[in-house]
Amino acid sequence: MTHPRIVVTGTDTDVGKTIFSAALAGALGAYYWKPVQAGVDPEGDIERAAALAGLPPDRALPEAYRLTTPCSPHRAAEIDGVTIELARLAVPEVAGPLVIEGAGGVMVPVSRTLLFADLFAHWRAPVVIVARTALGTINHSLLSIEALRRRDVPILGIAFIGDPQPDSEETIASIGQVKRLGRLPLLDPLDRDTLAAAFAAHFDPRDFR
């Protein structure tokens, strides 16, 4: 592919994947796509990411599946009476970089027969793992790395969100043998300008090209 396709996944739910995805999409001038959205009250991640990244409407791609219940996609689809099909999850062709955000962690079920880690292996696109710096992150991060490696999913690196924890961050990068891409601090206020400034200060866009 001419332009990079980068998958953003997490070590758990609510670790900051959407915030990081928005920052990355804004920095790269990329398209943003979350193929499966589970829970849209009061809004979905596409709306939040587009606002934080300042994306024009054509660069925030519609979900393949937009489900109403905020739970694992496989169960949300069952509640909505929807069958999630692999063919509908093909990576869109766009004229520029594309940031793809997963849902939850790498072992979250997309359906009863497909995990996100399996979907990433099918796509063969490099993955950025987003992890908290809080207690427990070493275990969650290393398990995520191991699950991806077992499926031969290329790992671009790991991005942290939260207060600095140098030892934990270095331990994960060293034991997991992954690149530490940077760390986003907790932002208050969190808006387009503060997010763009924080990403520019803590990450090198060349690591994602």
N, C-alpha and C positions, 0 to 999 in steps of 0.2 A: 504494500500500500504506500501511496505517496505521502500521506499524512499520518501522524501517529494516532493510534487508538489506545487509550489508557483506561484500564478498569480500576475503579476505586472501591475497595472493600474494607471491612472493619473487623476488629477482634470481637465485636459484640454490637448490640443495637445501641443507638444514642451515644456513640463515641465521637461523633462529629464528622461523619462521612459527607454529609450534604454541605456543611460549611467548607470542608477542605475541597470538595469537588467544585464548589462555586469559585473558590479562590484560584484553583488550578485552571478552570475554564476561563476565568477572567484574565489571568496572566498569559495564557496561550492564545487568547482570542478564539477559543474553541467552541464547538457545539457541545451541548449537554444532553445526555439521554439516561433516564432511569427506566429500564424496560418493564419492571414490575413495581407498582406502587400499591402498598397495602395500608389503607387508612388515609382519608382525605379531609379530615375535619380539624381545623377550619380550612386548611389548604394542603396540597400535596408538596412533595419535595421539589418538583419542577418549578412551582411558583416561587418557592423560597430561594432556590438556587439561582433562578433567573434574576431575581431582584438583587441578591447579594453580588452576583457577578456582573450585573448591568448588561445582560445579554439581550440583543434584539430578538423580537418574537420568533424569527425563523431559525434561530440557533438553539432554542429550547425545544427539543423534539418531543412529540407526544409519546406517552408510554404505550407499550404493546398491551399492557394490562393495567387498568386502574380499578383497584378493588376497594371496597368500602370499609372493611373491618381492619383495625390496626393490630394485626397478629401475623404469624408466619404466612408467607404467600400461599403455601399449599392449602392451608386451612381457610384463609380468606377467600380463595378461589372457590373452595367447596361451599362455603356459606353463601357466596354470590351465585352459585350454580354455574360456574365457569370452568372450562377445561383449559389448562395452560399447555400450549403446544410448542415444541421446540422450534418448529419452522417459523413461528411468529416472533421468535427471539433472535433472529439473524441480525447481525450488526448492520445498522444502516450505512449506506454509502453517502458520504457528505464531502463537500469541497473544502476540507480543512481539518484540523485536529478535532478529535472527538473524545470527550470525557464520559465514561460510562459508570454510573453508580449502582452498586449492588444494594441488596436489602439485608439488614442485619449482618451476621457474620458469615464466614466462608462455608460453614456446614449447615446453614439454614436451608430447608427444603423449598425448592421452587414448586415442585409437585411431589406426589408420593414416590416417584421414580427418579427424580432429578434434584441434586443439591446444587447450590450456587458454585461450589468448587468444581463440580462436573461441567457446569455451563461455562465457567472460565476456561477450563481445559478445552472445551469444544471451540471456543473463540480463538484461542492461542494468542491473545493480546496480553501485553505485560500488565502486571497488577501492582498497584500501590496499596499497602496495608496501612490503615489508619488505626492508631492505638491511643488509648488514654495514657497519661503518665501516672495515674493513681495506683494505689495498692492492688495487686493482682495482675498487673499488666504483663509481667514477665511470662507467667504461665499462659495467659490468653494469647499473647503474641507468638510465643514459640509453638503452641499447638496449631495456630493458624498457618504459620510458616510450614510446619511439617505436613499439614493436610494439603497445601498447595503443591509442595515439592513431590509428594507421593503421586500427584497427577501430572507432573511435569509442566506445571503452570509457571511461566517466567515471572519472577518477582523483581520489579524495578527497584523497590526499596520500601522502607517503613517511614511513615510520617507520624509524629506525635502531636497530641493536643492536650494542653493543660500547663500546669506549673512545672518548672524545670525539675527533672530528677535525673541528673547526669549518670549516676551509676546504673540505674535501671535501663536507661536508654542505651548506654554502651554495652551493658550485659546482653540485651536482646540482639543488638546488631552483631556482637561478637559471636555469641553462641549460635544464633540463627544464620550467621554468615550472609547478612543482608546489608545494604547500604542504608545508613541513617540519612534520610533526605532533609530533615529539619523538624522544627517544632513550632506549631502555632500556639501562642499564649491565649488564655481566656480573655475575650474582648468585651469591654463594657464602656461605651455602647458597641454593639455589633451592627455594622452597616457596610455598605459597599466600600466606602472610603477607608474605614479602619481595617477592614479585611484585606483590601488590596495592599495597604501599607505594611501590614504585618507579614503577609506572604512575601512581599519584596524584601523585607528585612531578614527573613529567616529561611528562605528557600532560594535555590538557583534554578531559574526556568530551564537552563541548559540540561539539567538532569532529566527533563521530561520530554526532550525532543529526539 
